[in-house]
Amino acid sequence: MVTKFKVLIVGAGPGGLALAQILRARNVPFEIFERDAKETVRQQGWAVALVECLEDLEVMLPDDLGDLHTVSVNHGLAGNDTIGVFDADSGKTIGGLGAVPKGQPGYMLRANRHHFRQFLFKNINIQFGKSFDHYTEDRDGISVTFKDGTVAHGSILVGADGAHSPVRKQLLGAEGASMVLSPYSVIVQEAILTREQYLPLHKIGSSGILVSKEGMRYLVGMLETYDGGATAQYYTATCYKSGDTEKANAWIKGASKQELYDKVIEITKDLPDMFTDILRIGGADSISDSQIKLEEFVSPEYLPRGRVTLLGDAGHTMVPFRGAGANTALGDAISFAKGLLAELEQSTNPFNTDWFLQTYDKVMLPRGKEMVQSSHAAGDNVLGPLLGRINAMDKKEKEEE
């Protein structure tokens, strides 16, 4: 068994944190670094749907973290997390995600991203304020230099540092690491709803509803409840094709809240009121201070040989129309950990880094590429962004029968 080994993880998002926790549970040495100065500096997203990764995640995370389900957007309310899918062109609810008992294929946990990250922060030493500068490799290992001048030494570097990954940029070069704009732009809003206001939404999808219309995707999602469900925080993401995404994104960046609100009202004017009442309840002041751009990075066929690999958005950045981003990132963490643990147990010094990383990359890269491409295609699927995943689950269930 290998005796001297350390994994360096750059990036403390859900994927990097999950990997760190799994390694901690199995006594594999690691260090994890985060560019933010503290735990909550900037908006880290809203909510993520955990489906395919959930079974492995519950088994592999350390027991001392507690119950993963406490991060559910519905925590404290009865029932499972579900997402309803509504086709605005036909006026019909056409499916959904979740709505099956725990342990069954298709069971879903819709996690508040902030609470999920806080859950994964527990019992590990995250080194904050560490902005990646560059790495250097030699025969004995890899060294990571941060912008504050500090240096960390290890055996393997995992770039889990997000969509605009500096690790990816050094690994692939600026051109190879570049992203492309999605044809969709997005405007985000948040509002507090009373029980009477959110119950009609909750009945269609307890954790959210995806509304699909030609050239538009509209998500209404729950974030968390307060006072036993007396009120709930919701958010909306209005994604639309403008024909000139770069121009639309520049306008969103410079527009006032009132202008953004007026735009959202215009885009959603043909949707049923029950989906858009939240916009009028919140008004212009409820438009989020944190607006995002939808960008994509398709995983390459292979990564350069060496001691560096990628995980999550750093390796495959996708639009959110299949709800697959977090699942894919956590799937990367699980695949990396499973493969590493097997190799560490079987190998002797020195550890065969090339063999292990090639084995991991052969899983991570094609899976990431498929998810990026299918998520992009879901933006053109008028029947709804989740049907591809629902159909895939049905196929898996039939294969298991």
Secondary structure, DSSP 8 states (H G I E B T S, - for coil): ---S--EEEE--SHHHHHHHHHHHHTT--EEEE-SSSSSSSS---SEEEE-TTHHHHHHHS-GGG--GGGGBTTTTSSS--EEEEEETTTTEEEEEEE-S-TTSTT--EEEEHHHHHHHHHTTS-EE-S--EEEEEEETTEEEEEETTS-EEEESEEEE---TT-HHHHHHHHHHHT--EE-SEEEEEEEEEEEHHHHHHHHHH-SSEEEEEETTEEEEEEEEEEEGGGTEEEEEEEEEEE-S-HHHHHHHHHH--HHHHHHHHHHHTTTS-HHHHHHHHHH-GGGB-S-----EEB---S---SSSEEE-GGGT-B--GGGS-HHHHHHHHHHHHHHHHHHHHHH--SS--HHHHHHHHHHHHHHHHHHHHHHHHHHTT-TT-TTHHHHHHHHHHHHHH-
